[in-house]
Amino acid sequence: MAHELGPDVVVLDVMMPEMDGWEVLQRLRANASNRDLPIIVCSVFDDPELARSLEASLVLPKPIGRDDILTALRQFDVV
């Protein structure tokens, strides 16, 4: 889906049905067309070391607010 839609950034939760966010992150990074895609992991699981090892661009521990998301998106020149 990311390849088809070409998003400017992906905000990814870890807890998802069927496939967890860690697997999604690995699959996104395995595709060469997503190498430079900013991926923000936003989860109640605060494991920045794991997220960095899987090449997340940024980690935002929940709970987060509107300003947290906007600040993160500004880092990647999305807003």
FENQUI-V559516 format. One line per field, one symbol per residue. burial: b if it has 9 or more other ideal C-beta (glycine too) atoms within 8 Angstrom, else e. A space follows every 10 residues. Layout:
burial: ???
This chain:
burial: ebeeeeeebb ebbbebeeee bbebbbebbe beebeebbbb bbbeeeeeee bbebebebbb eeeeeeebbb ebbbebeee
